[in-house]
Amino acid sequence: MPKTMLTDIRWELLLQLMKSTGRIYDTTEHRMTFEGILYRMRTGVPWRDLPSEFGEWSTVYRRFDLWSKKGILNMLFRCLSSMADIR
């Protein structure tokens, strides 16, 4: 399995943000989708080459597209940047 980036604590904080949008995001599938998006952004692999542990590449891409258009990804990335471990 590819290395994931989110700790359980950070995912819970992001999940609360996602729930505040009025939609239901409380599924393991959504966590793996977001991890897949982070993996793709970190590695630069084509969407079709995403490891299957993140789910179907087309599902991850569709959610990336939808969440981008709705501003959800921007909100999540701002939250993640505020949690950065600056040393």
Rosetta constraint file for C-alpha pairs under 8 A:
AtomPair CA 1 CA 51 HARMONIC 7.94 0.50
AtomPair CA 1 CA 53 HARMONIC 6.45 0.50
AtomPair CA 2 CA 51 HARMONIC 7.32 0.50
AtomPair CA 2 CA 53 HARMONIC 7.61 0.50
AtomPair CA 4 CA 35 HARMONIC 6.19 0.50
AtomPair CA 4 CA 39 HARMONIC 7.54 0.50
AtomPair CA 5 CA 35 HARMONIC 6.83 0.50
AtomPair CA 5 CA 38 HARMONIC 7.63 0.50
AtomPair CA 6 CA 10 HARMONIC 6.00 0.50
AtomPair CA 6 CA 11 HARMONIC 6.01 0.50
AtomPair CA 6 CA 35 HARMONIC 7.40 0.50
AtomPair CA 7 CA 11 HARMONIC 6.16 0.50
AtomPair CA 8 CA 12 HARMONIC 6.16 0.50
AtomPair CA 9 CA 13 HARMONIC 6.49 0.50
AtomPair CA 10 CA 14 HARMONIC 6.26 0.50
AtomPair CA 10 CA 80 HARMONIC 7.97 0.50
AtomPair CA 11 CA 15 HARMONIC 5.88 0.50
AtomPair CA 11 CA 31 HARMONIC 7.40 0.50
AtomPair CA 12 CA 16 HARMONIC 6.26 0.50
AtomPair CA 13 CA 17 HARMONIC 6.59 0.50
AtomPair CA 14 CA 18 HARMONIC 6.24 0.50
AtomPair CA 14 CA 76 HARMONIC 6.32 0.50
AtomPair CA 14 CA 79 HARMONIC 7.35 0.50
AtomPair CA 15 CA 19 HARMONIC 6.10 0.50
AtomPair CA 15 CA 25 HARMONIC 6.96 0.50
AtomPair CA 15 CA 26 HARMONIC 6.87 0.50
AtomPair CA 16 CA 20 HARMONIC 6.28 0.50
AtomPair CA 17 CA 21 HARMONIC 7.07 0.50
AtomPair CA 17 CA 75 HARMONIC 7.95 0.50
AtomPair CA 17 CA 76 HARMONIC 7.48 0.50
AtomPair CA 18 CA 22 HARMONIC 7.82 0.50
AtomPair CA 18 CA 23 HARMONIC 7.32 0.50
AtomPair CA 18 CA 24 HARMONIC 7.83 0.50
AtomPair CA 18 CA 25 HARMONIC 6.40 0.50
AtomPair CA 18 CA 72 HARMONIC 7.22 0.50
AtomPair CA 18 CA 76 HARMONIC 7.98 0.50
AtomPair CA 19 CA 23 HARMONIC 5.86 0.50
AtomPair CA 19 CA 24 HARMONIC 6.04 0.50
AtomPair CA 19 CA 25 HARMONIC 6.23 0.50
AtomPair CA 19 CA 26 HARMONIC 7.66 0.50
AtomPair CA 25 CA 30 HARMONIC 6.37 0.50
AtomPair CA 26 CA 30 HARMONIC 7.23 0.50
AtomPair CA 27 CA 31 HARMONIC 6.95 0.50
AtomPair CA 28 CA 32 HARMONIC 6.42 0.50
AtomPair CA 29 CA 33 HARMONIC 6.10 0.50
AtomPair CA 29 CA 55 HARMONIC 7.77 0.50
AtomPair CA 30 CA 34 HARMONIC 6.16 0.50
AtomPair CA 31 CA 35 HARMONIC 6.12 0.50
AtomPair CA 32 CA 36 HARMONIC 5.97 0.50
AtomPair CA 32 CA 53 HARMONIC 7.74 0.50
AtomPair CA 32 CA 54 HARMONIC 5.10 0.50
AtomPair CA 32 CA 55 HARMONIC 7.23 0.50
AtomPair CA 33 CA 37 HARMONIC 6.31 0.50
AtomPair CA 33 CA 54 HARMONIC 5.85 0.50
AtomPair CA 33 CA 55 HARMONIC 6.95 0.50
AtomPair CA 33 CA 59 HARMONIC 7.90 0.50
AtomPair CA 33 CA 60 HARMONIC 5.33 0.50
AtomPair CA 33 CA 63 HARMONIC 7.57 0.50
AtomPair CA 34 CA 38 HARMONIC 6.22 0.50
AtomPair CA 34 CA 60 HARMONIC 7.75 0.50
AtomPair CA 35 CA 39 HARMONIC 6.00 0.50
AtomPair CA 35 CA 54 HARMONIC 7.01 0.50
AtomPair CA 36 CA 40 HARMONIC 6.07 0.50
AtomPair CA 36 CA 50 HARMONIC 7.13 0.50
AtomPair CA 36 CA 54 HARMONIC 5.19 0.50
AtomPair CA 36 CA 60 HARMONIC 6.70 0.50
AtomPair CA 37 CA 41 HARMONIC 6.17 0.50
AtomPair CA 37 CA 60 HARMONIC 6.86 0.50
AtomPair CA 37 CA 61 HARMONIC 7.81 0.50
AtomPair CA 37 CA 64 HARMONIC 6.79 0.50
AtomPair CA 38 CA 42 HARMONIC 5.98 0.50
AtomPair CA 39 CA 43 HARMONIC 6.01 0.50
AtomPair CA 39 CA 44 HARMONIC 7.96 0.50
AtomPair CA 40 CA 44 HARMONIC 5.27 0.50
AtomPair CA 40 CA 45 HARMONIC 5.63 0.50
AtomPair CA 40 CA 46 HARMONIC 7.38 0.50
AtomPair CA 40 CA 47 HARMONIC 7.08 0.50
AtomPair CA 40 CA 50 HARMONIC 6.93 0.50
AtomPair CA 41 CA 45 HARMONIC 7.88 0.50
AtomPair CA 45 CA 49 HARMONIC 6.10 0.50
AtomPair CA 45 CA 50 HARMONIC 6.82 0.50
AtomPair CA 46 CA 50 HARMONIC 7.01 0.50
AtomPair CA 47 CA 57 HARMONIC 5.85 0.50
AtomPair CA 47 CA 58 HARMONIC 7.50 0.50
AtomPair CA 47 CA 61 HARMONIC 6.79 0.50
AtomPair CA 48 CA 57 HARMONIC 5.62 0.50
AtomPair CA 48 CA 58 HARMONIC 7.47 0.50
AtomPair CA 49 CA 57 HARMONIC 7.50 0.50
AtomPair CA 50 CA 54 HARMONIC 7.22 0.50
AtomPair CA 50 CA 57 HARMONIC 5.94 0.50
AtomPair CA 51 CA 55 HARMONIC 7.75 0.50
AtomPair CA 52 CA 56 HARMONIC 6.27 0.50
AtomPair CA 52 CA 57 HARMONIC 7.38 0.50
AtomPair CA 54 CA 60 HARMONIC 7.58 0.50
AtomPair CA 55 CA 59 HARMONIC 7.07 0.50
AtomPair CA 55 CA 60 HARMONIC 6.92 0.50
AtomPair CA 56 CA 60 HARMONIC 6.47 0.50
AtomPair CA 57 CA 61 HARMONIC 6.11 0.50
AtomPair CA 58 CA 62 HARMONIC 6.02 0.50
AtomPair CA 59 CA 63 HARMONIC 6.19 0.50
AtomPair CA 60 CA 64 HARMONIC 6.07 0.50
AtomPair CA 61 CA 65 HARMONIC 6.14 0.50
AtomPair CA 62 CA 66 HARMONIC 6.10 0.50
AtomPair CA 63 CA 67 HARMONIC 5.70 0.50
AtomPair CA 64 CA 68 HARMONIC 5.90 0.50
AtomPair CA 64 CA 73 HARMONIC 7.71 0.50
AtomPair CA 65 CA 69 HARMONIC 6.25 0.50
AtomPair CA 66 CA 70 HARMONIC 6.21 0.50
AtomPair CA 67 CA 71 HARMONIC 6.05 0.50
AtomPair CA 67 CA 72 HARMONIC 4.94 0.50
AtomPair CA 67 CA 73 HARMONIC 5.54 0.50
AtomPair CA 68 CA 72 HARMONIC 6.15 0.50
AtomPair CA 68 CA 73 HARMONIC 5.39 0.50
AtomPair CA 68 CA 74 HARMONIC 7.01 0.50
AtomPair CA 71 CA 75 HARMONIC 6.29 0.50
AtomPair CA 72 CA 76 HARMONIC 6.20 0.50
AtomPair CA 73 CA 77 HARMONIC 6.00 0.50
AtomPair CA 74 CA 78 HARMONIC 6.12 0.50
AtomPair CA 75 CA 79 HARMONIC 6.30 0.50
AtomPair CA 76 CA 80 HARMONIC 6.14 0.50
AtomPair CA 77 CA 81 HARMONIC 6.04 0.50
AtomPair CA 78 CA 82 HARMONIC 6.33 0.50
AtomPair CA 79 CA 83 HARMONIC 6.59 0.50
AtomPair CA 80 CA 84 HARMONIC 6.47 0.50
